[in-house]
């Protein structure tokens, strides 16, 4: 059975902006939550890669630098 992350058509992919004055651990928790959802729900490796790319693009649009995503991936794996 193939499972993917479901998103409503009205989903905007707006997350906590990286430039906002929140602690870094809050911002990293946003990434961790999205990636853990990816790894726990998505069943096929290729689909996980697509979901990771989607998450990275959405977070990039919210100002997250690439090192933040890499840091969280290292902690999860």
Phi and psi restraints in degrees (range 20) as a CNS / XPLOR table:
assign (resid 1 and name C) (resid 2 and name N)
       (resid 2 and name CA) (resid 2 and name C) 1.0 -94.2 20.0 2
assign (resid 2 and name N) (resid 2 and name CA)
       (resid 2 and name C) (resid 3 and name N) 1.0 125.1 20.0 2
assign (resid 2 and name C) (resid 3 and name N)
       (resid 3 and name CA) (resid 3 and name C) 1.0 -119.2 20.0 2
assign (resid 3 and name N) (resid 3 and name CA)
       (resid 3 and name C) (resid 4 and name N) 1.0 141.3 20.0 2
assign (resid 3 and name C) (resid 4 and name N)
       (resid 4 and name CA) (resid 4 and name C) 1.0 -131.0 20.0 2
assign (resid 4 and name N) (resid 4 and name CA)
       (resid 4 and name C) (resid 5 and name N) 1.0 165.3 20.0 2
assign (resid 4 and name C) (resid 5 and name N)
       (resid 5 and name CA) (resid 5 and name C) 1.0 -76.3 20.0 2
assign (resid 5 and name N) (resid 5 and name CA)
       (resid 5 and name C) (resid 6 and name N) 1.0 129.0 20.0 2
assign (resid 5 and name C) (resid 6 and name N)
       (resid 6 and name CA) (resid 6 and name C) 1.0 -91.4 20.0 2
assign (resid 6 and name N) (resid 6 and name CA)
       (resid 6 and name C) (resid 7 and name N) 1.0 136.7 20.0 2
assign (resid 6 and name C) (resid 7 and name N)
       (resid 7 and name CA) (resid 7 and name C) 1.0 -131.3 20.0 2
assign (resid 7 and name N) (resid 7 and name CA)
       (resid 7 and name C) (resid 8 and name N) 1.0 133.5 20.0 2
assign (resid 7 and name C) (resid 8 and name N)
       (resid 8 and name CA) (resid 8 and name C) 1.0 -65.8 20.0 2
assign (resid 8 and name N) (resid 8 and name CA)
       (resid 8 and name C) (resid 9 and name N) 1.0 156.1 20.0 2
assign (resid 8 and name C) (resid 9 and name N)
       (resid 9 and name CA) (resid 9 and name C) 1.0 -64.6 20.0 2
assign (resid 9 and name N) (resid 9 and name CA)
       (resid 9 and name C) (resid 10 and name N) 1.0 -25.4 20.0 2
assign (resid 9 and name C) (resid 10 and name N)
       (resid 10 and name CA) (resid 10 and name C) 1.0 -85.6 20.0 2
assign (resid 10 and name N) (resid 10 and name CA)
       (resid 10 and name C) (resid 11 and name N) 1.0 2.8 20.0 2
assign (resid 10 and name C) (resid 11 and name N)
       (resid 11 and name CA) (resid 11 and name C) 1.0 -63.3 20.0 2
assign (resid 11 and name N) (resid 11 and name CA)
       (resid 11 and name C) (resid 12 and name N) 1.0 133.6 20.0 2
assign (resid 11 and name C) (resid 12 and name N)
       (resid 12 and name CA) (resid 12 and name C) 1.0 -106.8 20.0 2
assign (resid 12 and name N) (resid 12 and name CA)
       (resid 12 and name C) (resid 13 and name N) 1.0 -8.8 20.0 2
assign (resid 12 and name C) (resid 13 and name N)
       (resid 13 and name CA) (resid 13 and name C) 1.0 56.8 20.0 2
assign (resid 13 and name N) (resid 13 and name CA)
       (resid 13 and name C) (resid 14 and name N) 1.0 37.6 20.0 2
assign (resid 13 and name C) (resid 14 and name N)
       (resid 14 and name CA) (resid 14 and name C) 1.0 -94.5 20.0 2
assign (resid 14 and name N) (resid 14 and name CA)
       (resid 14 and name C) (resid 15 and name N) 1.0 121.5 20.0 2
assign (resid 14 and name C) (resid 15 and name N)
       (resid 15 and name CA) (resid 15 and name C) 1.0 -124.8 20.0 2
assign (resid 15 and name N) (resid 15 and name CA)
       (resid 15 and name C) (resid 16 and name N) 1.0 176.1 20.0 2
assign (resid 15 and name C) (resid 16 and name N)
       (resid 16 and name CA) (resid 16 and name C) 1.0 -53.1 20.0 2
assign (resid 16 and name N) (resid 16 and name CA)
       (resid 16 and name C) (resid 17 and name N) 1.0 120.0 20.0 2
assign (resid 16 and name C) (resid 17 and name N)
       (resid 17 and name CA) (resid 17 and name C) 1.0 -69.0 20.0 2
assign (resid 17 and name N) (resid 17 and name CA)
       (resid 17 and name C) (resid 18 and name N) 1.0 137.7 20.0 2
assign (resid 17 and name C) (resid 18 and name N)
       (resid 18 and name CA) (resid 18 and name C) 1.0 -65.2 20.0 2
assign (resid 18 and name N) (resid 18 and name CA)
       (resid 18 and name C) (resid 19 and name N) 1.0 -27.3 20.0 2
assign (resid 18 and name C) (resid 19 and name N)
       (resid 19 and name CA) (resid 19 and name C) 1.0 -80.7 20.0 2
assign (resid 19 and name N) (resid 19 and name CA)
       (resid 19 and name C) (resid 20 and name N) 1.0 -9.4 20.0 2
assign (resid 19 and name C) (resid 20 and name N)
       (resid 20 and name CA) (resid 20 and name C) 1.0 -67.6 20.0 2
assign (resid 20 and name N) (resid 20 and name CA)
       (resid 20 and name C) (resid 21 and name N) 1.0 153.7 20.0 2
assign (resid 20 and name C) (resid 21 and name N)
       (resid 21 and name CA) (resid 21 and name C) 1.0 -85.5 20.0 2
assign (resid 21 and name N) (resid 21 and name CA)
       (resid 21 and name C) (resid 22 and name N) 1.0 72.5 20.0 2
assign (resid 21 and name C) (resid 22 and name N)
       (resid 22 and name CA) (resid 22 and name C) 1.0 -122.7 20.0 2
assign (resid 22 and name N) (resid 22 and name CA)
       (resid 22 and name C) (resid 23 and name N) 1.0 156.6 20.0 2
assign (resid 22 and name C) (resid 23 and name N)
       (resid 23 and name CA) (resid 23 and name C) 1.0 -61.1 20.0 2
assign (resid 23 and name N) (resid 23 and name CA)
       (resid 23 and name C) (resid 24 and name N) 1.0 148.8 20.0 2
assign (resid 23 and name C) (resid 24 and name N)
       (resid 24 and name CA) (resid 24 and name C) 1.0 -58.4 20.0 2
assign (resid 24 and name N) (resid 24 and name CA)
       (resid 24 and name C) (resid 25 and name N) 1.0 -36.6 20.0 2
assign (resid 24 and name C) (resid 25 and name N)
       (resid 25 and name CA) (resid 25 and name C) 1.0 -65.5 20.0 2
assign (resid 25 and name N) (resid 25 and name CA)
       (resid 25 and name C) (resid 26 and name N) 1.0 -26.6 20.0 2
assign (resid 25 and name C) (resid 26 and name N)
       (resid 26 and name CA) (resid 26 and name C) 1.0 -68.3 20.0 2
assign (resid 26 and name N) (resid 26 and name CA)
       (resid 26 and name C) (resid 27 and name N) 1.0 -41.7 20.0 2
assign (resid 26 and name C) (resid 27 and name N)
       (resid 27 and name CA) (resid 27 and name C) 1.0 -67.8 20.0 2
assign (resid 27 and name N) (resid 27 and name CA)
       (resid 27 and name C) (resid 28 and name N) 1.0 -40.3 20.0 2
assign (resid 27 and name C) (resid 28 and name N)
       (resid 28 and name CA) (resid 28 and name C) 1.0 -68.3 20.0 2
assign (resid 28 and name N) (resid 28 and name CA)
       (resid 28 and name C) (resid 29 and name N) 1.0 -30.1 20.0 2
assign (resid 28 and name C) (resid 29 and name N)
       (resid 29 and name CA) (resid 29 and name C) 1.0 -66.7 20.0 2
assign (resid 29 and name N) (resid 29 and name CA)
       (resid 29 and name C) (resid 30 and name N) 1.0 -32.4 20.0 2
assign (resid 29 and name C) (resid 30 and name N)
       (resid 30 and name CA) (resid 30 and name C) 1.0 -61.1 20.0 2
assign (resid 30 and name N) (resid 30 and name CA)
       (resid 30 and name C) (resid 31 and name N) 1.0 -46.9 20.0 2
assign (resid 30 and name C) (resid 31 and name N)
       (resid 31 and name CA) (resid 31 and name C) 1.0 -64.0 20.0 2
assign (resid 31 and name N) (resid 31 and name CA)
       (resid 31 and name C) (resid 32 and name N) 1.0 -46.6 20.0 2
assign (resid 31 and name C) (resid 32 and name N)
       (resid 32 and name CA) (resid 32 and name C) 1.0 -59.0 20.0 2
assign (resid 32 and name N) (resid 32 and name CA)
       (resid 32 and name C) (resid 33 and name N) 1.0 -42.7 20.0 2
assign (resid 32 and name C) (resid 33 and name N)
       (resid 33 and name CA) (resid 33 and name C) 1.0 -62.2 20.0 2
assign (resid 33 and name N) (resid 33 and name CA)
       (resid 33 and name C) (resid 34 and name N) 1.0 -45.5 20.0 2
assign (resid 33 and name C) (resid 34 and name N)
       (resid 34 and name CA) (resid 34 and name C) 1.0 -67.0 20.0 2
assign (resid 34 and name N) (resid 34 and name CA)
       (resid 34 and name C) (resid 35 and name N) 1.0 -40.9 20.0 2
assign (resid 34 and name C) (resid 35 and name N)
       (resid 35 and name CA) (resid 35 and name C) 1.0 -72.5 20.0 2
assign (resid 35 and name N) (resid 35 and name CA)
       (resid 35 and name C) (resid 36 and name N) 1.0 -38.7 20.0 2
assign (resid 35 and name C) (resid 36 and name N)
       (resid 36 and name CA) (resid 36 and name C) 1.0 -64.5 20.0 2
assign (resid 36 and name N) (resid 36 and name CA)
       (resid 36 and name C) (resid 37 and name N) 1.0 -36.0 20.0 2
assign (resid 36 and name C) (resid 37 and name N)
       (resid 37 and name CA) (resid 37 and name C) 1.0 -62.6 20.0 2
assign (resid 37 and name N) (resid 37 and name CA)
       (resid 37 and name C) (resid 38 and name N) 1.0 -42.2 20.0 2
assign (resid 37 and name C) (resid 38 and name N)
       (resid 38 and name CA) (resid 38 and name C) 1.0 -59.8 20.0 2
assign (resid 38 and name N) (resid 38 and name CA)
       (resid 38 and name C) (resid 39 and name N) 1.0 -50.5 20.0 2
assign (resid 38 and name C) (resid 39 and name N)
       (resid 39 and name CA) (resid 39 and name C) 1.0 -71.4 20.0 2
assign (resid 39 and name N) (resid 39 and name CA)
       (resid 39 and name C) (resid 40 and name N) 1.0 -28.1 20.0 2
assign (resid 39 and name C) (resid 40 and name N)
       (resid 40 and name CA) (resid 40 and name C) 1.0 -88.8 20.0 2
assign (resid 40 and name N) (resid 40 and name CA)
       (resid 40 and name C) (resid 41 and name N) 1.0 -24.6 20.0 2
assign (resid 40 and name C) (resid 41 and name N)
       (resid 41 and name CA) (resid 41 and name C) 1.0 -100.9 20.0 2
assign (resid 41 and name N) (resid 41 and name CA)
       (resid 41 and name C) (resid 42 and name N) 1.0 -47.9 20.0 2
assign (resid 41 and name C) (resid 42 and name N)
       (resid 42 and name CA) (resid 42 and name C) 1.0 -72.0 20.0 2
assign (resid 42 and name N) (resid 42 and name CA)
       (resid 42 and name C) (resid 43 and name N) 1.0 128.2 20.0 2
assign (resid 42 and name C) (resid 43 and name N)
       (resid 43 and name CA) (resid 43 and name C) 1.0 -92.5 20.0 2
assign (resid 43 and name N) (resid 43 and name CA)
       (resid 43 and name C) (resid 44 and name N) 1.0 -30.7 20.0 2
assign (resid 43 and name C) (resid 44 and name N)
       (resid 44 and name CA) (resid 44 and name C) 1.0 -103.6 20.0 2
assign (resid 44 and name N) (resid 44 and name CA)
       (resid 44 and name C) (resid 45 and name N) 1.0 143.3 20.0 2
assign (resid 44 and name C) (resid 45 and name N)
       (resid 45 and name CA) (resid 45 and name C) 1.0 -60.3 20.0 2
assign (resid 45 and name N) (resid 45 and name CA)
       (resid 45 and name C) (resid 46 and name N) 1.0 -43.3 20.0 2
assign (resid 45 and name C) (resid 46 and name N)
       (resid 46 and name CA) (resid 46 and name C) 1.0 -62.2 20.0 2
assign (resid 46 and name N) (resid 46 and name CA)
       (resid 46 and name C) (resid 47 and name N) 1.0 -40.0 20.0 2
assign (resid 46 and name C) (resid 47 and name N)
       (resid 47 and name CA) (resid 47 and name C) 1.0 -68.3 20.0 2
assign (resid 47 and name N) (resid 47 and name CA)
       (resid 47 and name C) (resid 48 and name N) 1.0 -33.4 20.0 2
assign (resid 47 and name C) (resid 48 and name N)
       (resid 48 and name CA) (resid 48 and name C) 1.0 -64.0 20.0 2
assign (resid 48 and name N) (resid 48 and name CA)
       (resid 48 and name C) (resid 49 and name N) 1.0 -40.7 20.0 2
assign (resid 48 and name C) (resid 49 and name N)
       (resid 49 and name CA) (resid 49 and name C) 1.0 -62.8 20.0 2
assign (resid 49 and name N) (resid 49 and name CA)
       (resid 49 and name C) (resid 50 and name N) 1.0 -41.9 20.0 2
assign (resid 49 and name C) (resid 50 and name N)
       (resid 50 and name CA) (resid 50 and name C) 1.0 -63.7 20.0 2
assign (resid 50 and name N) (resid 50 and name CA)
       (resid 50 and name C) (resid 51 and name N) 1.0 -40.6 20.0 2
assign (resid 50 and name C) (resid 51 and name N)
       (resid 51 and name CA) (resid 51 and name C) 1.0 -66.6 20.0 2
assign (resid 51 and name N) (resid 51 and name CA)
       (resid 51 and name C) (resid 52 and name N) 1.0 -41.2 20.0 2
assign (resid 51 and name C) (resid 52 and name N)
       (resid 52 and name CA) (resid 52 and name C) 1.0 -59.3 20.0 2
assign (resid 52 and name N) (resid 52 and name CA)
       (resid 52 and name C) (resid 53 and name N) 1.0 -42.7 20.0 2
assign (resid 52 and name C) (resid 53 and name N)
       (resid 53 and name CA) (resid 53 and name C) 1.0 -63.0 20.0 2
assign (resid 53 and name N) (resid 53 and name CA)
       (resid 53 and name C) (resid 54 and name N) 1.0 -40.9 20.0 2
assign (resid 53 and name C) (resid 54 and name N)
       (resid 54 and name CA) (resid 54 and name C) 1.0 -62.8 20.0 2
assign (resid 54 and name N) (resid 54 and name CA)
       (resid 54 and name C) (resid 55 and name N) 1.0 -45.5 20.0 2
assign (resid 54 and name C) (resid 55 and name N)
       (resid 55 and name CA) (resid 55 and name C) 1.0 -62.0 20.0 2
assign (resid 55 and name N) (resid 55 and name CA)
       (resid 55 and name C) (resid 56 and name N) 1.0 -44.5 20.0 2
assign (resid 55 and name C) (resid 56 and name N)
       (resid 56 and name CA) (resid 56 and name C) 1.0 -62.1 20.0 2
assign (resid 56 and name N) (resid 56 and name CA)
       (resid 56 and name C) (resid 57 and name N) 1.0 -41.8 20.0 2
assign (resid 56 and name C) (resid 57 and name N)
       (resid 57 and name CA) (resid 57 and name C) 1.0 -66.1 20.0 2
assign (resid 57 and name N) (resid 57 and name CA)
       (resid 57 and name C) (resid 58 and name N) 1.0 -44.2 20.0 2
assign (resid 57 and name C) (resid 58 and name N)
       (resid 58 and name CA) (resid 58 and name C) 1.0 -63.1 20.0 2
assign (resid 58 and name N) (resid 58 and name CA)
       (resid 58 and name C) (resid 59 and name N) 1.0 -42.2 20.0 2
assign (resid 58 and name C) (resid 59 and name N)
       (resid 59 and name CA) (resid 59 and name C) 1.0 -70.9 20.0 2
assign (resid 59 and name N) (resid 59 and name CA)
       (resid 59 and name C) (resid 60 and name N) 1.0 -34.5 20.0 2
assign (resid 59 and name C) (resid 60 and name N)
       (resid 60 and name CA) (resid 60 and name C) 1.0 -61.4 20.0 2
assign (resid 60 and name N) (resid 60 and name CA)
       (resid 60 and name C) (resid 61 and name N) 1.0 -39.1 20.0 2
assign (resid 60 and name C) (resid 61 and name N)
       (resid 61 and name CA) (resid 61 and name C) 1.0 -65.0 20.0 2
assign (resid 61 and name N) (resid 61 and name CA)
       (resid 61 and name C) (resid 62 and name N) 1.0 -22.6 20.0 2
assign (resid 61 and name C) (resid 62 and name N)
       (resid 62 and name CA) (resid 62 and name C) 1.0 -96.0 20.0 2
assign (resid 62 and name N) (resid 62 and name CA)
       (resid 62 and name C) (resid 63 and name N) 1.0 11.3 20.0 2
assign (resid 62 and name C) (resid 63 and name N)
       (resid 63 and name CA) (resid 63 and name C) 1.0 90.6 20.0 2
assign (resid 63 and name N) (resid 63 and name CA)
       (resid 63 and name C) (resid 64 and name N) 1.0 6.9 20.0 2
assign (resid 63 and name C) (resid 64 and name N)
       (resid 64 and name CA) (resid 64 and name C) 1.0 -75.5 20.0 2
assign (resid 64 and name N) (resid 64 and name CA)
       (resid 64 and name C) (resid 65 and name N) 1.0 126.6 20.0 2
assign (resid 64 and name C) (resid 65 and name N)
       (resid 65 and name CA) (resid 65 and name C) 1.0 -74.5 20.0 2
assign (resid 65 and name N) (resid 65 and name CA)
       (resid 65 and name C) (resid 66 and name N) 1.0 155.2 20.0 2
assign (resid 65 and name C) (resid 66 and name N)
       (resid 66 and name CA) (resid 66 and name C) 1.0 -58.7 20.0 2
assign (resid 66 and name N) (resid 66 and name CA)
       (resid 66 and name C) (resid 67 and name N) 1.0 -30.6 20.0 2
assign (resid 66 and name C) (resid 67 and name N)
       (resid 67 and name CA) (resid 67 and name C) 1.0 -63.7 20.0 2
assign (resid 67 and name N) (resid 67 and name CA)
       (resid 67 and name C) (resid 68 and name N) 1.0 -28.1 20.0 2
assign (resid 67 and name C) (resid 68 and name N)
       (resid 68 and name CA) (resid 68 and name C) 1.0 -67.2 20.0 2
assign (resid 68 and name N) (resid 68 and name CA)
       (resid 68 and name C) (resid 69 and name N) 1.0 -41.9 20.0 2
assign (resid 68 and name C) (resid 69 and name N)
       (resid 69 and name CA) (resid 69 and name C) 1.0 -67.4 20.0 2
assign (resid 69 and name N) (resid 69 and name CA)
       (resid 69 and name C) (resid 70 and name N) 1.0 -43.0 20.0 2
assign (resid 69 and name C) (resid 70 and name N)
       (resid 70 and name CA) (resid 70 and name C) 1.0 -60.8 20.0 2
assign (resid 70 and name N) (resid 70 and name CA)
       (resid 70 and name C) (resid 71 and name N) 1.0 -40.2 20.0 2
assign (resid 70 and name C) (resid 71 and name N)
       (resid 71 and name CA) (resid 71 and name C) 1.0 -63.1 20.0 2
assign (resid 71 and name N) (resid 71 and name CA)
       (resid 71 and name C) (resid 72 and name N) 1.0 -44.1 20.0 2
assign (resid 71 and name C) (resid 72 and name N)
       (resid 72 and name CA) (resid 72 and name C) 1.0 -68.5 20.0 2
assign (resid 72 and name N) (resid 72 and name CA)
       (resid 72 and name C) (resid 73 and name N) 1.0 -39.5 20.0 2
assign (resid 72 and name C) (resid 73 and name N)
       (resid 73 and name CA) (resid 73 and name C) 1.0 -59.2 20.0 2
assign (resid 73 and name N) (resid 73 and name CA)
       (resid 73 and name C) (resid 74 and name N) 1.0 -41.0 20.0 2
assign (resid 73 and name C) (resid 74 and name N)
       (resid 74 and name CA) (resid 74 and name C) 1.0 -62.7 20.0 2
assign (resid 74 and name N) (resid 74 and name CA)
       (resid 74 and name C) (resid 75 and name N) 1.0 -38.0 20.0 2
assign (resid 74 and name C) (resid 75 and name N)
       (resid 75 and name CA) (resid 75 and name C) 1.0 -70.1 20.0 2
assign (resid 75 and name N) (resid 75 and name CA)
       (resid 75 and name C) (resid 76 and name N) 1.0 -35.5 20.0 2
assign (resid 75 and name C) (resid 76 and name N)
       (resid 76 and name CA) (resid 76 and name C) 1.0 -74.9 20.0 2
assign (resid 76 and name N) (resid 76 and name CA)
       (resid 76 and name C) (resid 77 and name N) 1.0 -46.2 20.0 2
